[in-house]
Amino acid sequence: MSLFSLAGKTAVITGSTRGIGKAIAERMAEAGAKVVISSRKPEACTAVAAAICATHGAGRAIAIPANISSKDELKHLVDETTRQLGQIDVLVCNAASNPYFGPMPGIEDNQFRKILENNVLANHWLIGFVAPQMLERKAGSIIIVSSIGGLRGSPVLGAYCVSKAADLQLARNLAVEYGPSNVRVNCIAPGLIRTDFARALWEDPDALKQRTSTTPLRRIGEPDEIAGAAVFLASQAGSFVTGQAIVVDGGVTI
């Protein structure tokens, strides 16, 4: 277990009050990390942090709410984490937005802009706030939760796929920039996962049947099945992995 241990590490996970982000926070806490629970709603953050502390011990999780659309709130997230816990060893950029479902010709400019700003620009901001301390220590792991959609097209999630493809390139580029200082940057690209965020896809019986019929495991994933990849990338087990996208999709071909 030592190869995957996060004991003594502090991890900040955005969008961690539900779904994939919550599962990652729970598993990182289980692996020994102190985790920072962050999303827009303070009450939800507090509840998840309290549950993790109840399971893994007092002080294992703290709540610092932040809206990813606000650069000031993201800076506060980093500053307050550093003030309370000393440093940030692992950053998981998980929070994302998708206000439009349908063919790209129908998307409004403000919807497209929101997708790009929340899914790409916000990650750029947050990483920019965290990276200096990692570069100074010559240690750190940054993980962006992208999507299988960043590797292929979609008739109903086009703009979202564009943003997730940009996240893949963001990780690749930052891996080159930060690698000489031993700071690793990677992506996880989940397939269809049973989350509220993806509900429109997996609650549609026809869409679900079509998706699972081409998936070797013949099912969609659960949030906890993404968490292991995050623990791997954050731990010593992933110490020679950077600039990569780990696809966790049940075997869907690209």
PAZABA-929760 format. One record per residue: residue in one letter; z, x, y of N, C-alpha, C in turn. Coordinates in steps of 0.1 Angstrom, whole numbers, padded with zeros to 4 digits, always signed. Atoms other than C-alpha are relative to their C-alpha. Layout:
% residues N
AZXYZXYZXY/...
% end
This chain:
% residues 254
M+0000+0008-0012+0000+0000+0000+0000+0009+0013/S-0001-0008-0012+0006+0029+0024-0013+0003+0007/L+0013-0002-0006-0031+0034+0029-0004-0012+0009/F+0003+0012-0008-0033-0001+0044+0012-0004+0009/S-0012+0003-0008+0001+0000+0061-0003+0001+0015/L+0001+0000-0015+0003-0009+0098+0014+0002+0006/A-0014-0002-0005+0040+0000+0101+0000+0009+0012/G-0001-0008-0013+0048+0013+0136-0011-0003+0009/K+0011+0003-0008+0016-0001+0150+0002-0013+0008/T+0000+0012-0008+0012-0027+0178-0015-0005+0000/A+0013+0006+0000-0018-0051+0175+0000-0012+0009/V+0003+0012-0008-0031-0075+0201-0012-0007-0006/I+0011+0009+0006-0052-0104+0187-0002-0012+0009/T+0003+0011-0008-0069-0128+0210-0004-0012-0009/G+0004+0012+0008-0075-0164+0199+0008-0001-0013/S-0008-0001+0013-0046-0160+0174+0010-0011-0002/T-0009+0011+0003-0030-0194+0175-0006-0009-0011/R+0006+0008+0011-0053-0208+0148-0012+0007-0006/G+0012-0005+0007-0082-0201+0124+0001+0015-0003/I+0001-0014+0004-0093-0165+0119+0010+0009+0007/G-0010-0009-0008-0072-0150+0147+0014-0001-0005/K-0014+0002+0005-0040-0165+0134+0001+0006-0014/A+0000-0007+0013-0048-0153+0098+0001+0015+0002/I-0001-0015-0002-0054-0118+0111+0014+0004+0005/A-0014-0004-0006-0021-0118+0131+0010-0001-0012/E-0010+0001+0011-0002-0130+0100-0001+0011-0010/R+0002-0011+0010-0017-0104+0077+0004+0013+0006/M-0003-0013-0006-0013-0076+0102+0016+0001+0001/A-0015+0000+0000+0024-0086+0106+0005+0003-0014/E-0004-0003+0014+0027-0086+0068-0002+0015-0003/A+0003-0014+0002+0012-0051+0068+0009+0009+0008/G-0010-0008-0007+0040-0039+0091-0002+0001+0015/A+0003-0001-0014+0025-0043+0126+0009-0010+0008/K-0005+0010-0009+0041-0059+0156-0012-0006+0007/V+0012+0007-0005+0016-0085+0168+0002-0007+0012/V+0000+0007-0012+0008-0100+0201-0009-0012-0002/I+0007+0013+0001-0002-0137+0199-0005-0004+0013/S+0005+0004-0013-0025-0147+0226-0011-0010-0001/S+0011+0010-0002-0046-0178+0235+0003-0007+0014/R-0001+0007-0013-0049-0202+0265+0013-0007+0001/K-0012+0009-0001-0019-0224+0256+0013+0007-0003/P-0013-0007+0002+0016-0209+0260+0008-0006-0012/E-0008+0006+0010+0032-0234+0237-0005+0004-0014/A+0005-0004+0013+0009-0226+0208+0002+0014-0003/C-0003-0014+0002+0014-0189+0213+0014+0002-0005/T-0014-0001+0003+0051-0193+0212+0003-0005-0014/A-0002+0005+0013+0050-0214+0181-0004+0009-0011/V+0005-0009+0010+0029-0190+0161+0008+0013-0001/A-0008-0012+0000+0049-0160+0172+0013-0002-0006/A-0013+0003+0006+0081-0177+0162-0001-0001-0015/A+0001+0002+0014+0068-0186+0128-0002+0014-0007/I+0002-0014+0005+0057-0149+0122+0014+0007+0000/C-0014-0006-0001+0092-0137+0133+0009-0006-0011/A-0008+0006+0010+0108-0162+0110-0003+0005-0014/T+0004-0005+0014+0088-0148+0080+0002+0015-0001/H+0001-0015+0002+0087-0111+0088+0011+0007+0008/G-0011-0006-0007+0118-0105+0110-0001-0001+0015/A-0001+0001-0015+0129-0108+0147-0008+0012+0006/G+0008-0010-0007+0106-0090+0171-0013+0004-0006/R+0013-0003+0006+0076-0088+0148-0012-0005+0007/A+0011+0006-0008+0056-0110+0171+0005-0005+0013/I-0003+0005-0014+0056-0118+0208-0012-0008+0004/A+0010+0009-0005+0036-0144+0227-0004+0004+0015/I+0005-0003-0014+0015-0134+0258-0013-0008+0002/P+0012+0008-0002-0009-0162+0268-0010+0006+0009/A+0011-0005-0008-0043-0153+0283-0012-0008-0002/N+0013+0007+0001-0075-0171+0291-0011+0011+0001/I+0010-0011+0001-0104-0148+0281-0010-0001+0012/S+0009+0001-0011-0124-0161+0310+0005+0006+0013/S-0006-0006-0012-0100-0146+0335+0003+0015-0002/K-0002-0015+0001-0102-0108+0340+0015+0003+0004/D-0014-0003-0004-0068-0109+0357+0010-0003-0011/E-0009+0003+0011-0051-0126+0328-0002+0009-0012/L+0002-0010+0011-0067-0101+0303+0007+0013+0004/K-0007-0012-0005-0053-0073+0324+0015-0002-0002/H-0014+0002+0002-0019-0089+0324+0004+0000-0015/L-0003+0000+0014-0021-0093+0286+0002+0015-0004/V-0001-0014+0003-0026-0055+0283+0012+0006+0006/D-0012-0005-0007+0000-0046+0309+0013-0004-0005/E-0012+0006+0005+0026-0069+0296+0003+0005-0015/T-0002-0005+0013+0021-0058+0260+0005+0015+0001/T-0004-0014-0002+0024-0021+0271+0015+0000+0005/R-0013+0000-0006+0055-0029+0291+0011-0004-0011/Q-0009+0005+0010+0072-0048+0262+0001+0009-0013/L+0001-0007+0013+0060-0028+0232-0004+0015+0000/G+0002-0014-0002+0051+0006+0246-0014+0004+0000/Q+0014-0004+0000+0015+0009+0236-0008-0010-0009/I+0009+0008+0008-0015-0008+0219-0007+0009-0009/D+0006-0008+0010-0027+0007+0187-0013-0007-0006/V+0011+0008+0006-0050-0021+0175-0004-0011+0009/L+0005+0012-0008-0071-0046+0195-0010-0008-0008/V+0010+0008+0007-0088-0075+0179-0005-0011+0010/C+0006+0010-0009-0112-0094+0202-0006-0011-0009/N+0004+0010+0009-0114-0126+0183-0004-0013+0007/A+0002+0012-0007-0114-0154+0209-0015-0001+0004/A+0014+0002-0004-0149-0169+0217-0002-0015+0003/S+0003+0014-0005-0165-0200+0231-0014-0004-0005/N+0014+0005+0003-0195-0222+0221+0000-0015+0004/P+0000+0014-0006-0198-0253+0244-0013-0008-0003/Y+0013+0007+0002-0233-0262+0231-0004+0001-0014/F+0005+0000+0014-0246-0272+0197-0014-0007+0000/G+0014+0006-0001-0284-0278+0195-0010+0011+0003/P+0011-0009-0003-0318-0262+0201+0002+0007+0014/M-0002-0007-0013-0319-0236+0229-0007-0006+0012/P+0006+0006-0012-0343-0255+0251+0009-0010+0007/G-0009+0010-0006-0315-0281+0257+0012+0006+0006/I-0012-0005-0005-0288-0257+0268-0001+0001+0015/E-0001-0001-0014-0277-0258+0304+0004+0014+0004/D-0003-0014-0004-0274-0226+0324+0014+0003+0000/N-0014-0002-0001-0237-0230+0329+0006+0002-0014/Q-0005-0001+0014-0232-0234+0291-0004+0014-0005/F+0005-0013+0005-0253-0203+0283+0008+0011+0007/R-0008-0010-0007-0234-0183+0310+0014+0001-0005/K-0013+0000+0006-0201-0194+0296+0001+0007-0013/I+0000-0007+0013-0210-0182+0261-0001+0015+0002/L+0001-0015-0001-0221-0148+0273+0012+0006+0007/E-0011-0005-0007-0192-0144+0297+0013+0001-0010/N-0012+0000+0009-0165-0154+0271-0001+0008-0012/N+0002-0007+0012-0181-0138+0241-0003+0014+0001/V+0005-0014-0002-0194-0106+0255+0008+0007+0012/L-0006-0006-0011-0182-0099+0290+0015+0001-0001/A-0014+0000+0002-0146-0108+0282+0005+0011-0009/N-0003-0011+0009-0146-0083+0253-0001+0013+0007/H+0002-0012-0008-0160-0057+0276+0012+0003+0010/W-0011-0002-0009-0132-0063+0301+0013+0004-0008/L-0012-0002+0008-0104-0064+0275+0000+0014-0006/I+0001-0014+0005-0116-0032+0258+0002+0010+0010/G-0001-0010-0011-0119-0015+0291+0014+0002+0005/F-0014-0001-0003-0082-0023+0298+0008+0008-0010/V-0008-0006+0011-0070-0011+0264-0004+0015-0003/A+0005-0013+0005-0092+0019+0257+0006+0013+0007/P-0005-0012-0006-0078+0044+0283+0012+0006-0007/Q-0012-0005+0007-0044+0046+0265-0004+0005-0014/M+0004-0004+0013-0061+0049+0231-0007+0014+0001/L+0007-0013-0002-0084+0077+0244+0009+0011+0003/E-0010-0011-0004-0055+0096+0259+0008+0004-0012/R-0008-0003+0012-0036+0094+0226-0009+0006-0011/K+0010-0003+0010-0068+0101+0206+0003-0007-0013/A-0003+0009+0011-0060+0072+0183-0001-0014+0004/G+0001+0015-0003-0068+0035+0181-0012-0006-0008/S+0010+0008+0007-0088+0008+0164-0003-0012+0008/I+0004+0012-0007-0108-0018+0182-0009-0008-0009/I+0008+0009+0009-0122-0048+0162-0005-0012+0008/I+0006+0012-0006-0146-0074+0175-0004-0009-0011/V+0004+0010+0010-0150-0106+0155-0013-0005+0005/S+0013+0005-0003-0187-0112+0157-0003-0012-0009/S+0004+0011+0009-0206-0135+0133-0012+0004-0007/I+0013-0001+0007-0233-0136+0107-0011-0004+0008/G+0010+0005-0009-0251-0154+0134-0006+0011+0009/G+0005-0011-0007-0255-0121+0152-0010+0008-0007/L+0010-0007+0008-0277-0109+0124-0012-0009-0004/R+0011+0009+0004-0300-0139+0120-0001-0012+0010/G+0002+0011-0010-0313-0169+0140+0006-0013-0005/S-0005+0013+0004-0301-0205+0140-0007-0011+0009/P+0006+0011-0007-0317-0238+0150+0009-0008+0010/V-0010+0008-0008-0285-0251+0166+0011+0009+0007/L-0010-0009-0006-0264-0220+0176-0007+0012+0006/G+0008-0011-0005-0290-0199+0193+0007+0009+0010/A-0006-0008-0010-0271-0188+0224+0013+0007-0005/Y-0012-0006+0006-0239-0182+0204-0005+0012-0009/C+0005-0011+0008-0260-0160+0180-0004+0012+0009/V+0004-0010-0010-0274-0141+0210+0013+0008+0004/S-0012-0006-0005-0238-0134+0222+0006+0009-0011/K-0006-0007+0011-0227-0123+0188-0008+0012-0004/A+0008-0012+0002-0256-0099+0184+0003+0010+0011/A-0004-0010-0011-0246-0084+0218+0014+0006-0004/D-0012-0006+0005-0211-0079+0203-0002+0011-0010/L+0003-0010+0009-0225-0060+0175-0005+0013+0007/Q+0005-0011-0007-0243-0037+0199+0011+0006+0009/L-0011-0005-0008-0212-0034+0221+0008+0009-0009/A-0008-0008+0009-0193-0021+0191-0007+0013-0003/R+0007-0013+0004-0220+0004+0181+0000+0010+0012/N+0001-0009-0011-0223+0017+0216+0014+0007+0004/L-0013-0006-0003-0186+0021+0222+0005+0009-0010/A-0003-0009+0011-0182+0037+0188-0005+0014+0004/V+0006-0013-0004-0205+0065+0201+0008+0006+0012/E-0007-0005-0012-0186+0068+0234+0014+0004-0003/Y-0014-0003+0002-0151+0067+0220+0002+0009-0012/G-0001-0008+0012-0157+0085+0187+0006+0014+0001/P-0005-0014-0002-0151+0120+0200+0015+0000+0003/S-0014+0001-0003-0116+0108+0210+0008-0007-0012/N-0006+0006+0012-0109+0094+0175+0004-0015+0002/V-0002+0014-0002-0110+0058+0187-0012-0007-0006/R+0010+0007+0008-0129+0035+0163-0003-0014+0005/V+0004+0013-0004-0148+0004+0172-0009-0006-0010/N+0008+0006+0010-0161-0020+0146-0001-0015+0002/C+0002+0014+0000-0172-0056+0141+0003-0006-0014/I+0000+0008+0012-0164-0082+0114-0010-0011+0003/A+0010+0011-0001-0193-0107+0109+0003-0010-0010/P-0003+0011+0010-0179-0138+0092-0012-0009-0002/G+0010+0011+0002-0202-0163+0076+0007-0013+0004/L-0006+0013-0003-0192-0200+0076+0014+0000-0005/I-0014+0000+0004-0154-0202+0076+0006-0014+0004/R-0006+0013-0002-0133-0234+0074+0010+0001+0012/T-0008+0000-0012-0120-0234+0110-0004-0012+0009/D+0003+0010-0010-0118-0259+0138-0012+0003+0008/F+0011-0005-0008-0143-0238+0157-0013-0003-0007/A+0012+0003+0008-0169-0243+0129-0001-0014-0006/R-0001+0014+0006-0160-0279+0121-0013-0007-0001/A+0013+0008+0000-0194-0293+0131-0009+0005-0011/L+0008-0005+0011-0210-0271+0104+0005-0004-0013/W-0004+0003+0014-0188-0276+0074+0004-0014-0002/E-0002+0014+0002-0180-0313+0080-0013-0008-0002/D+0013+0006+0003-0217-0321+0078-0003+0002-0015/P+0002-0002+0014-0222-0328+0041-0014+0007-0004/D+0014-0006+0003-0260-0319+0042+0000+0014+0004/A+0000-0014-0005-0254-0287+0062+0008+0008-0010/L-0009-0007+0009-0226-0277+0039-0007+0002-0014/K+0007-0002+0012-0247-0283+0008-0011+0010+0001/Q+0011-0009-0001-0276-0264+0021+0006+0015+0001/R-0005-0014-0001-0254-0234+0031+0006+0005-0013/T-0006-0005+0012-0234-0232-0001-0010+0002-0012/S+0010-0001+0011-0265-0236-0023-0007+0014+0000/T+0006-0013-0001-0278-0202-0011+0011+0011+0001/T-0011-0010+0000-0244-0185-0012+0005+0003-0014/P-0004-0003+0014-0236-0166-0044+0014-0005-0004/L-0014+0005+0004-0199-0177-0043+0000-0015+0000/R+0002+0014+0000-0212-0213-0038+0012-0007+0007/R-0010+0007-0008-0185-0221-0012+0000+0007+0014/I-0003-0006-0013-0175-0214+0024+0013+0008-0001/G-0012-0008+0000-0147-0190+0034+0012-0007+0006/E-0012+0004-0006-0112-0195+0044+0005+0011+0010/P-0004-0010-0010-0096-0178+0075+0007+0012-0006/D-0007-0012+0006-0074-0156+0054-0009+0010-0007/E+0009-0009+0007-0104-0142+0037-0007+0010+0010/I+0005-0009-0010-0114-0125+0070+0011+0010+0003/A-0011-0009-0005-0080-0110+0076+0001+0013-0007/G-0001-0012+0007-0082-0084+0049-0009+0011+0006/A+0009-0009-0006-0112-0068+0065+0006+0006+0013/A-0006-0005-0012-0093-0066+0098+0011+0010-0003/V-0011-0010+0003-0063-0049+0082-0006+0013-0005/F+0007-0012+0004-0087-0025+0065-0004+0009+0012/L+0006-0007-0012-0104-0016+0098+0011+0006+0009/A-0011-0005-0009-0070-0012+0116+0008+0011-0006/S-0009-0009+0008-0054+0010+0089-0006+0013-0003/Q+0005-0013+0004-0057+0045+0076-0012-0001-0010/A+0011+0002+0010-0080+0031+0049-0014-0001+0006/G+0013+0000-0007-0107+0026+0075-0002+0011+0010/S+0000-0011-0010-0102+0059+0093-0013+0007+0002/F+0014-0007-0002-0138+0071+0088-0011-0011+0002/V+0009+0011-0002-0154+0038+0097+0000-0004+0015/T+0002+0004-0014-0168+0032+0132-0014-0004+0002/G+0014+0004-0003-0198+0015+0147-0006-0009-0010/Q+0005+0008+0012-0201-0008+0117+0003-0015+0002/A-0003+0014+0002-0203-0045+0110+0002-0003-0014/I-0003+0004+0014-0185-0057+0079-0003-0015-0001/V+0004+0013+0002-0202-0088+0068+0009-0007-0011/V-0009+0007+0010-0178-0113+0051-0005-0014+0000/D+0007+0013+0000-0199-0143+0042-0002-0006-0013/G+0002+0006+0013-0197-0151+0005-0013+0004-0007/G+0012-0005+0006-0229-0133-0002-0013-0006+0005/V+0013+0006-0006-0254-0151+0021-0009+0011+0004/T+0010-0010-0002-0286-0131+0023-0004-0001+0015/I+0004-0001-0014-0297-0120+0058-0016+0000+0001/
% end
